[in-house]
Amino acid sequence: MPARHGEHVNHREEHLLLDPRPRGEMNAMVMEAMHTTSWKFWVVAGVLAVIVLVALFGAWGYLIAEGMGVAGTNRPAYWGIFIVNTVFWIGISHAGTFISAILRVMKVEFRRPFTRAAELMTTFGLVQAGLSIFMHLGRVWRAYWMFPYPNARQIWPNFHSPLMWDFLAINTYLLASTMYLFLPLIPDLAMARDRSTGWRKTFYRILALGFRGTEGEWTHLRKALGIFAYAIIPVMFSVHTIVSWDFAAATRPGWNSTIFGPYFVIGALHSGIAAVAVVLAVVRATMKHMKYFIRPEHFDALGKLMLIVSMAWAYFFFNDYLVQWYGGDKFTETLLHFHEAGPLGWMWFTMLVCNIVIPWLTLWNKKFRSNPTLIFIVGVLINVGMWIERYVIIPISLTITRMPFTWQEYKPGIEVVLSIGTLAFFILLYMIASRLVPLVPV
């Protein structure tokens, strides 16, 4: 029996390692996928570009000109959708590192067809997180005040501020993830350089850094990737832990919890892995030859991971909820009751359905997990649920204080337009990248 089991595993991995076709033929397929664009691609890209221009230049410009008064943030909810989006996009970015680095450390080779897609998602997600923080600042022209540099005013940033924590965490993670994305890209860029002409050849020649594929170059590259894989994993976990401290370090009931660190990390993985499944399903359906590289077995593996993470998220959620409910603090009980039965109580139950009920009812079935369309739907619903979870934790919780006469409903305004703009910008960046860099490593 053990021998047969080993043969089954080896056969499965051999199937997923793309061995049946010569490497040169597979490289040609990847290049053809990059160069093939239909009119639908340009229509979608054009629509997204218009949305980005309207949101990030029109709406954001209006916000800068008129001030934060046109946003929905007001007493007592001074943190609104901008902070929700920051936490959400940082969570989305975690899956790329988790899937790529951890599977690389574990030497799981069939990860290769979807690691590049996940790594791109990490970088572009962090860009949106950074934009969301700048939007929350209001006076973006003073953003440089967050840099700790010697100046004539002799004023240093307030490192007690959660804003500084997020600023440093996001920039550190963005730099590390960009380098981790670029290193394994070098051989692919060299391959694209040798198979391209015109401006593309010049573009790839600059980025490939003269890589020729010698044994020495591959040895140094593998060592660098191994070091980065081990180094970036603790960075990934620490970043969202620091984000959770924005809330856990406060004395506010509902936030002041020691479980927020692992709870936020597992929530980030929950939304991030689901987002990877969504992106892979779209790439597989819209790019030529991608059905050969991204196979039902990959979605099956992602589906299992989504189910496991959903169970872990449920454990941390109910652990946090039970302790607050059982504590007996009257204000905390009022806050929990407001979450469940207040005007936006439907959001609390929608969060549970999207994050727990739907994954548990669907992802146990292999036929369901292996279906890219169904996995796409579940992935979208999980991300909807995780965004709602951040919305419940942040602005909804802030609307309830110990003094009932200060209670005020949070009504987002221009934040909605800017949120749509960041989502459109993320998709647009991904579309552009899919036509510039090979999505499947050589």
Secondary structure, DSSP 8 states (H G I E B T S, - for coil): -HHHHHHHHHHHHHHHTTTTS-HHHHHHHHHHHHH---HHHHHHHHHHHHHHIIIIIIIHHHHHHH-GGGSS-BTTB---HHHHHHHHHHHHHHHHHIIIIIHHHTT-GGGHHHHHHHHHHHHHHHHHHHHHHHHHHS-GGGGGGGS----TT-----TTSHHHHHHHHHHHHHHHHHHHHHHHHHHHHHHHHHT--HHHHHHHHHHHTT----HHHHHHHHHHHHHHHHHHHHHHHHHHHHHHHHHHTS--TTT--TTHHHHHHHHHHHHHHHHHHHHHHHHHHHSTTHHHHS-HHHHHHHHHHHHHHHHHHHHHHHHHHHHHHHT--HHHHHHHHHHHHSTTHHHHHHHHIIIIIHHHHHTT-HHHHT-HHHHHHHHHHHHHHHHHHHHIIIIIHHT--SSGGG-------HHHHHHHHHHHHHHHHHHHHHTTS-SS--
